[in-house]
C-alpha cells in the first residue's frame, strides 16, 4: 500500500491533480455504466441501439451524461458492428474520440511511466479493426 506522499509523487509525475483524477474516475464510471447497458441491450435485442436514449427506461434511468461537459456521452455505431463511446476528457474538446496515446519520457532516464500525448479522450475499448491491426 502506498503512503500519502508516495501517492502524491506518483500523481504529480503523471501531470495530473487530484481533482483531475477524480473527474476522470467519474467520467470512466459513467462510460462503464453506459457500456454495460449497451452490451445488455445487444444481448436482449440482438444489436446496439441507434442512440443512447433508447436505453431508457429499460436499462438506465436517464440517458448517460458526460461528467466533463454535462452533455450526453458521445456514442456512435461503427461500420464493423461495434460502437464508439467516449467522454471529451479534461480538455472538454470533442475531437471524435481519439484514444489517449502514451509517449516515453526520455528525459527521465526511464524512471517515469509513459506520459500523455495530445489526445485526452476517455474511450471505451473496442476490438481493433483489421486495418488497425495491420497498421501496428
MDTraj code that builds the backbone (N, CA, C; nanometers):
import mdtraj as md
import numpy as np

residues = "UNK UNK UNK UNK UNK UNK UNK UNK UNK UNK UNK UNK UNK UNK UNK UNK UNK UNK UNK UNK UNK UNK UNK UNK UNK UNK UNK UNK UNK UNK UNK UNK UNK UNK UNK UNK UNK UNK UNK UNK UNK UNK UNK UNK UNK UNK UNK UNK UNK UNK UNK UNK UNK UNK UNK UNK UNK UNK UNK UNK UNK UNK UNK UNK UNK UNK UNK UNK UNK UNK UNK UNK UNK UNK UNK UNK UNK UNK UNK UNK UNK UNK UNK UNK UNK UNK UNK UNK UNK UNK UNK UNK UNK UNK UNK UNK UNK UNK UNK UNK UNK UNK UNK UNK UNK UNK UNK UNK UNK UNK UNK UNK UNK UNK UNK UNK UNK UNK UNK UNK UNK UNK UNK UNK UNK UNK UNK UNK UNK UNK UNK UNK UNK UNK UNK UNK".split()
xyz = np.array([
    [0.0839, -0.1185, 0.0000],
    [0.0000, 0.0000, 0.0000],
    [0.0884, 0.1249, 0.0000],
    [0.0592, 0.2170, -0.0896],
    [0.1376, 0.3399, -0.0966],
    [0.0968, 0.4354, 0.0144],
    [0.1935, 0.5023, 0.0739],
    [0.1560, 0.6050, 0.1701],
    [0.1191, 0.7331, 0.0947],
    [0.0690, 0.8294, 0.1655],
    [0.0166, 0.9506, 0.1028],
    [0.1223, 1.0249, 0.0211],
    [0.2433, 1.0378, 0.0700],
    [0.3491, 1.1082, -0.0015],
    [0.3842, 1.0359, -0.1324],
    [0.3942, 0.9041, -0.1277],
    [0.4231, 0.8280, -0.2488],
    [0.3116, 0.8463, -0.3522],
    [0.1867, 0.8464, -0.3060],
    [0.0748, 0.8667, -0.3984],
    [0.0813, 1.0044, -0.4617],
    [0.1093, 1.1082, -0.3826],
    [0.1176, 1.2433, -0.4364],
    [0.2308, 1.2549, -0.5385],
    [0.3463, 1.1942, -0.5098],
    [0.4581, 1.1982, -0.6031],
    [0.4235, 1.1262, -0.7330],
    [0.3556, 1.0134, -0.7240],
    [0.3169, 0.9399, -0.8450],
    [0.2183, 1.0222, -0.9278],
    [0.1197, 1.0848, -0.8635],
    [0.0209, 1.1671, -0.9342],
    [0.0890, 1.2867, -0.9994],
    [0.1779, 1.3529, -0.9257],
    [0.2470, 1.4697, -0.9804],
    [0.3351, 1.4299, -1.0992],
    [0.3969, 1.3116, -1.0938],
    [0.4825, 1.2687, -1.2046],
    [0.4019, 1.2429, -1.3304],
    [0.2730, 1.2161, -1.3153],
    [0.1864, 1.1936, -1.4306],
    [0.1216, 1.3232, -1.4779],
    [0.1463, 1.4332, -1.4096],
    [0.0992, 1.5636, -1.4541],
    [-0.0483, 1.5890, -1.4293],
    [-0.1083, 1.5216, -1.3317],
    [-0.2495, 1.5432, -1.3033],
    [-0.2689, 1.5819, -1.1578],
    [-0.3752, 1.6585, -1.1334],
    [-0.4107, 1.6941, -0.9975],
    [-0.5071, 1.5899, -0.9420],
    [-0.5272, 1.5951, -0.8123],
    [-0.6237, 1.5040, -0.7516],
    [-0.7644, 1.5289, -0.8055],
    [-0.7987, 1.6559, -0.8290],
    [-0.9306, 1.6861, -0.8857],
    [-0.9440, 1.6315, -1.0273],
    [-0.8375, 1.6408, -1.1044],
    [-0.8388, 1.5852, -1.2393],
    [-0.8573, 1.4345, -1.2374],
    [-0.7881, 1.3679, -1.1462],
    [-0.8033, 1.2232, -1.1338],
    [-0.9444, 1.1851, -1.0910],
    [-1.0017, 1.2632, -0.9985],
    [-1.1384, 1.2348, -0.9530],
    [-1.2386, 1.2546, -1.0671],
    [-1.2190, 1.3604, -1.1467],
    [-1.3090, 1.3855, -1.2598],
    [-1.2985, 1.2728, -1.3625],
    [-1.1763, 1.2278, -1.3909],
    [-1.1590, 1.1169, -1.4850],
    [-1.2216, 0.9886, -1.4317],
    [-1.2078, 0.9641, -1.3025],
    [-1.2677, 0.8437, -1.2435],
    [-1.4200, 0.8463, -1.2583],
    [-1.4815, 0.9617, -1.2352],
    [-1.6272, 0.9714, -1.2505],
    [-1.6685, 0.9559, -1.3962],
    [-1.5933, 1.0156, -1.4874],
    [-1.6247, 1.0002, -1.6301],
    [-1.6118, 0.8541, -1.6717],
    [-1.5079, 0.7862, -1.6245],
    [-1.4902, 0.6444, -1.6564],
    [-1.6030, 0.5599, -1.5977],
    [-1.6477, 0.5940, -1.4780],
    [-1.7597, 0.5220, -1.4159],
    [-1.8852, 0.5339, -1.5022],
    [-1.9122, 0.6532, -1.5513],
    [-2.0302, 0.6745, -1.6354],
    [-2.0178, 0.6012, -1.7699],
    [-1.8984, 0.5999, -1.8263],
    [-1.8761, 0.5263, -1.9506],
    [-1.8990, 0.3774, -1.9275],
    [-1.8485, 0.3265, -1.8167],
    [-1.8641, 0.1848, -1.7858],
    [-2.0115, 0.1469, -1.7710],
    [-2.0877, 0.2278, -1.7003],
    [-2.2309, 0.2010, -1.6828],
    [-2.3021, 0.2006, -1.8176],
    [-2.2714, 0.2996, -1.9015],
    [-2.3338, 0.3065, -2.0343],
    [-2.2921, 0.1875, -2.1203],
    [-2.1638, 0.1497, -2.1154],
    [-2.1158, 0.0365, -2.1959],
    [-2.1820, -0.0936, -2.1526],
    [-2.1988, -0.1125, -2.0230],
    [-2.2676, -0.2327, -1.9751],
    [-2.4128, -0.2349, -2.0217],
    [-2.4783, -0.1195, -2.0174],
    [-2.6159, -0.1114, -2.0663],
    [-2.6222, -0.1415, -2.2164],
    [-2.5251, -0.0926, -2.2916],
    [-2.5205, -0.1210, -2.4357],
    [-2.5025, -0.2703, -2.4613],
    [-2.4143, -0.3349, -2.3866],
    [-2.3922, -0.4787, -2.4028],
    [-2.5184, -0.5574, -2.3651],
    [-2.5861, -0.5148, -2.2592],
    [-2.7104, -0.5823, -2.2196],
    [-2.8189, -0.5628, -2.3253],
    [-2.8265, -0.4430, -2.3829],
    [-2.9232, -0.4170, -2.4899],
    [-2.8967, -0.5102, -2.6076],
    [-2.7714, -0.5248, -2.6445],
    [-2.7360, -0.6127, -2.7560],
    [-2.7751, -0.7580, -2.7260],
    [-2.7522, -0.8019, -2.6018],
    [-2.7876, -0.9391, -2.5641],
    [-2.9391, -0.9611, -2.5692],
    [-3.0146, -0.8610, -2.5307],
    [-3.1610, -0.8733, -2.5276],
    [-3.2268, -0.8542, -2.6635],
    [-3.1714, -0.7634, -2.7448],
    [-3.2390, -0.7236, -2.8684],
    [-3.1624, -0.7600, -2.9963],
    [-3.0452, -0.8192, -2.9820],
    [-2.9703, -0.8623, -3.0988],
    [-2.8868, -0.7552, -3.1665],
    [-2.8788, -0.6381, -3.1096],
    [-2.7980, -0.5316, -3.1674],
    [-2.7922, -0.4120, -3.0746],
    [-2.7019, -0.3212, -3.1088],
    [-2.6884, -0.1995, -3.0294],
    [-2.7929, -0.0986, -3.0724],
    [-2.8362, -0.0111, -2.9807],
    [-2.9335, 0.0923, -3.0187],
    [-2.8687, 0.1978, -3.1079],
    [-2.9525, 0.2712, -3.1791],
    [-2.9007, 0.3796, -3.2633],
    [-2.8550, 0.4982, -3.1795],
    [-2.9225, 0.5204, -3.0655],
    [-2.8886, 0.6319, -2.9772],
    [-2.8903, 0.5850, -2.8325],
    [-2.8192, 0.6550, -2.7452],
    [-2.8167, 0.6202, -2.6030],
    [-2.9520, 0.6376, -2.5332],
    [-3.0337, 0.7376, -2.5685],
    [-3.1630, 0.7495, -2.5023],
    [-3.2531, 0.6262, -2.5197],
    [-3.2256, 0.5415, -2.6180],
    [-3.3036, 0.4192, -2.6364],
    [-3.2820, 0.3194, -2.5219],
    [-3.1812, 0.3412, -2.4394],
    [-3.1547, 0.2545, -2.3247],
    [-3.2474, 0.2849, -2.2071],
    [-3.3162, 0.3976, -2.2139],
    [-3.4054, 0.4433, -2.1071],
    [-3.5484, 0.4020, -2.1420],
    [-3.6265, 0.3548, -2.0523],
    [-3.6043, 0.3238, -1.9108],
    [-3.5683, 0.1776, -1.8861],
    [-3.5580, 0.0975, -1.9923],
    [-3.5349, -0.0462, -1.9742],
    [-3.4047, -0.0761, -1.9000],
    [-3.2952, -0.0079, -1.9364],
    [-3.1649, -0.0401, -1.8792],
    [-3.1022, 0.0723, -1.7974],
    [-3.1421, 0.1947, -1.8229],
    [-3.0917, 0.3094, -1.7485],
    [-3.2085, 0.3990, -1.7080],
    [-3.1930, 0.4674, -1.5960],
    [-3.2984, 0.5598, -1.5519],
    [-3.2994, 0.6872, -1.6356],
    [-3.1804, 0.7364, -1.6699],
    [-3.1664, 0.8576, -1.7510],
    [-3.0576, 0.8339, -1.8551],
    [-3.0597, 0.9071, -1.9659],
    [-2.9516, 0.8922, -2.0639],
    [-2.8180, 0.9326, -2.0014],
    [-2.7098, 0.8623, -2.0342],
    [-2.5800, 0.8915, -1.9734],
    [-2.5248, 1.0275, -2.0154],
    [-2.4750, 1.0996, -1.9169],
    [-2.4224, 1.2344, -1.9372],
    [-2.2716, 1.2328, -1.9126],
    [-2.1986, 1.3054, -1.9942],
    [-2.0539, 1.3190, -1.9789],
    [-2.0255, 1.4099, -1.8596],
    [-1.9526, 1.3599, -1.7622],
    [-1.9208, 1.4371, -1.6430],
    [-1.8380, 1.5609, -1.6761],
    [-1.7614, 1.5538, -1.7836],
    [-1.6693, 1.6625, -1.8154],
    [-1.7381, 1.7879, -1.8670],
    [-1.8427, 1.7732, -1.9462],
    [-1.9067, 1.8923, -2.0031],
    [-2.0588, 1.8970, -1.9858],
    [-2.1171, 1.7971, -1.9204],
    [-2.2608, 1.7983, -1.8945],
    [-2.3467, 1.7619, -2.0147],
    [-2.2848, 1.7318, -2.1279],
    [-2.3579, 1.6907, -2.2474],
    [-2.3680, 1.5386, -2.2488],
    [-2.4519, 1.4823, -2.3354],
    [-2.4580, 1.3352, -2.3422],
    [-2.3216, 1.2758, -2.3779],
    [-2.2947, 1.1554, -2.3237],
    [-2.1745, 1.0848, -2.3664],
    [-2.1781, 1.0709, -2.5173],
    [-2.0627, 1.0728, -2.5789],
    [-2.0568, 1.0605, -2.7246],
    [-2.0673, 0.9125, -2.7607],
    [-2.1557, 0.8825, -2.8552],
    [-2.1842, 0.7441, -2.8935],
    [-2.2154, 0.7389, -3.0414],
    [-2.1617, 0.6361, -3.1060],
    [-2.1986, 0.6109, -3.2451],
    [-2.1722, 0.4647, -3.2762],
    [-2.2499, 0.4132, -3.3674],
    [-2.2280, 0.2776, -3.4161],
    [-2.1161, 0.2817, -3.5194],
    [-2.0374, 0.1767, -3.5232],
    [-1.9283, 0.1703, -3.6201],
    [-1.9649, 0.0731, -3.7316],
    [-1.8978, 0.0862, -3.8441],
    [-1.9299, 0.0028, -3.9602],
    [-1.8971, -0.1441, -3.9369],
    [-1.8099, -0.1733, -3.8395],
    [-1.7723, -0.3121, -3.8137],
    [-1.8610, -0.3807, -3.7101],
    [-1.9752, -0.3172, -3.6757],
    [-2.0705, -0.3800, -3.5848],
    [-2.0474, -0.3536, -3.4375],
    [-1.9531, -0.2677, -3.4052],
    [-1.9268, -0.2313, -3.2664],
    [-1.9802, -0.0905, -3.2420],
    [-1.9364, -0.0304, -3.1330],
    [-1.9765, 0.1076, -3.1050],
    [-1.8581, 0.1858, -3.0526],
    [-1.8647, 0.3162, -3.0684],
    [-1.7677, 0.4082, -3.0088],
    [-1.8412, 0.4829, -2.8984],
    [-1.7845, 0.4850, -2.7804],
    [-1.8433, 0.5508, -2.6642],
    [-1.7307, 0.6226, -2.5919],
    [-1.7469, 0.7548, -2.5706],
    [-1.6374, 0.8273, -2.5070],
    [-1.6836, 0.9558, -2.4404],
    [-1.5957, 1.0042, -2.3529],
    [-1.6075, 1.1343, -2.2879],
    [-1.5056, 1.2265, -2.3534],
    [-1.5327, 1.3555, -2.3511],
    [-1.4388, 1.4501, -2.4113],
    [-1.3099, 1.4648, -2.3307],
    [-1.3083, 1.4216, -2.2060],
    [-1.1882, 1.4316, -2.1242],
    [-1.1737, 1.5679, -2.0603],
    [-1.0643, 1.5853, -1.9902],
    [-1.0434, 1.7076, -1.9120],
    [-1.0356, 1.8345, -1.9959],
    [-0.9951, 1.8248, -2.1215],
    [-0.9864, 1.9465, -2.2020],
    [-1.1214, 1.9882, -2.2604],
    [-1.2236, 1.9030, -2.2463],
    [-1.3615, 1.9316, -2.2913],
    [-1.3703, 1.9656, -2.4401],
    [-1.2788, 1.9139, -2.5192],
    [-1.2806, 1.9348, -2.6635],
    [-1.3126, 1.8017, -2.7296],
    [-1.4168, 1.8006, -2.8119],
    [-1.4572, 1.6782, -2.8803],
    [-1.3857, 1.6696, -3.0141],
    [-1.2874, 1.5789, -3.0225],
    [-1.2187, 1.5589, -3.1500],
    [-1.2440, 1.4183, -3.2045],
    [-1.3609, 1.3648, -3.1742],
    [-1.4040, 1.2403, -3.2349],
    [-1.3688, 1.1130, -3.1611],
    [-1.3241, 1.1216, -3.0385],
    [-1.2973, 1.0011, -2.9615],
    [-1.1594, 0.9435, -2.9817],
    [-1.0607, 1.0291, -3.0038],
    [-0.9235, 0.9837, -3.0210],
    [-0.8747, 0.9192, -2.8921],
    [-0.8161, 0.8018, -2.9033],
    [-0.7646, 0.7334, -2.7856],
    [-0.6465, 0.8068, -2.7264],
    [-0.6307, 0.7950, -2.5962],
    [-0.5152, 0.8506, -2.5264],
    [-0.3923, 0.7704, -2.5658],
    [-0.2950, 0.8384, -2.6223],
    [-0.1708, 0.7723, -2.6611],
    [-0.0639, 0.8053, -2.5588],
    [0.0321, 0.7165, -2.5460],
    [0.1406, 0.7364, -2.4493],
    [0.2724, 0.7572, -2.5223],
    [0.3575, 0.8383, -2.4620],
    [0.4914, 0.8565, -2.5175],
    [0.5924, 0.8313, -2.4063],
    [0.7073, 0.7854, -2.4409],
    [0.8129, 0.7569, -2.3442],
    [0.8779, 0.8875, -2.3016],
    [0.9001, 0.9045, -2.1746],
    [0.9679, 1.0242, -2.1231],
    [1.1172, 0.9968, -2.1193],
    [1.1855, 1.0337, -2.2258],
    [1.3289, 1.0059, -2.2378],
    [1.4099, 1.0833, -2.1344],
    [1.3669, 1.2047, -2.1034],
    [1.4441, 1.2887, -2.0116],
    [1.4462, 1.2332, -1.8698],
    [1.3560, 1.1413, -1.8381],
    [1.3510, 1.0860, -1.7030],
    [1.4441, 0.9672, -1.6865],
    [1.5133, 0.9273, -1.7940],
    [1.6004, 0.8117, -1.7859],
    [1.5231, 0.6823, -1.7689],
    [1.3947, 0.6829, -1.8074],
    [1.3128, 0.5629, -1.7951],
    [1.2537, 0.5431, -1.6565],
    [1.2751, 0.6415, -1.5665],
    [1.2238, 0.6272, -1.4307],
    [1.0756, 0.6575, -1.4200],
    [1.0247, 0.7421, -1.5081],
    [0.8837, 0.7777, -1.5038],
    [0.8071, 0.6955, -1.6061],
    [0.6798, 0.6670, -1.5770],
    [0.5994, 0.5932, -1.6738],
    [0.5732, 0.6791, -1.7965],
    [0.5266, 0.6163, -1.9062],
    [0.4923, 0.6955, -2.0242],
    [0.3928, 0.8042, -1.9874],
    [0.4091, 0.9214, -2.0471],
    [0.3203, 1.0338, -2.0189],
    [0.2216, 1.0554, -2.1306],
    [0.1131, 1.1315, -2.1049],
    [0.0122, 1.1519, -2.2076],
    [0.0634, 1.2399, -2.3205],
    [0.0135, 1.2112, -2.4410],
    [0.0403, 1.2980, -2.5540],
    [-0.0770, 1.3940, -2.5666],
    [-0.1143, 1.4306, -2.6885],
    [-0.2155, 1.5325, -2.7080],
    [-0.3583, 1.4830, -2.6869],
    [-0.3923, 1.3644, -2.7334],
    [-0.5296, 1.3170, -2.7257],
    [-0.5658, 1.2849, -2.5813],
    [-0.6804, 1.3335, -2.5357],
    [-0.7151, 1.3176, -2.3948],
    [-0.8543, 1.2602, -2.3721],
    [-0.9152, 1.2009, -2.4720],
    [-1.0480, 1.1440, -2.4531],
    [-1.0414, 1.0195, -2.3654],
    [-1.1518, 0.9923, -2.2984],
    [-1.1692, 0.8686, -2.2240],
    [-1.2602, 0.7826, -2.3101],
    [-1.2066, 0.6750, -2.3648],
    [-1.2756, 0.5974, -2.4669],
    [-1.2998, 0.4562, -2.4179],
    [-1.4214, 0.4037, -2.4429],
    [-1.4495, 0.2644, -2.4121],
    [-1.3722, 0.1783, -2.5111],
    [-1.2978, 0.0810, -2.4606],
    [-1.2190, -0.0020, -2.5527],
    [-1.3088, -0.0837, -2.6456],
    [-1.2647, -0.0983, -2.7675],
    [-1.3332, -0.1825, -2.8643],
    [-1.2281, -0.2660, -2.9334],
    [-1.2682, -0.3785, -2.9923],
    [-1.1687, -0.4598, -3.0646],
    [-1.1070, -0.3807, -3.1788],
    [-0.9823, -0.4048, -3.2026],
    [-0.9134, -0.3382, -3.3136],
    [-0.9656, -0.3938, -3.4454],
    [-0.9778, -0.3060, -3.5440],
    [-1.0196, -0.3495, -3.6770],
    [-0.9016, -0.4166, -3.7463],
    [-0.9285, -0.4862, -3.8550],
    [-0.8218, -0.5493, -3.9326],
    [-0.7203, -0.4459, -3.9798],
    [-0.7694, -0.3300, -4.0255],
    [-0.6792, -0.2237, -4.0716],
    [-0.5919, -0.1729, -3.9571],
    [-0.6496, -0.1579, -3.8383],
    [-0.5714, -0.1117, -3.7231],
    [-0.4647, -0.2138, -3.6839],
    [-0.4990, -0.3409, -3.6917],
    [-0.4031, -0.4466, -3.6583],
    [-0.2880, -0.4452, -3.7584],
    [-0.3214, -0.4332, -3.8870],
    [-0.2175, -0.4314, -3.9892],
    [-0.1285, -0.3083, -3.9783],
    [-0.1866, -0.1952, -3.9361],
    [-0.1079, -0.0730, -3.9205],
    [-0.0050, -0.0857, -3.8090],
    [-0.0371, -0.1657, -3.7083],
    [0.0569, -0.1856, -3.5980],
    [0.1683, -0.2775, -3.6396],
])
top = md.Topology()
chain = top.add_chain()
for i, resn in enumerate(residues, 1):
    res = top.add_residue(resn, chain, resSeq=i)
    for name in ("N", "CA", "C"):
        top.add_atom(name, md.element.get_by_symbol(name[0]), res)
traj = md.Trajectory(xyz[None], top)
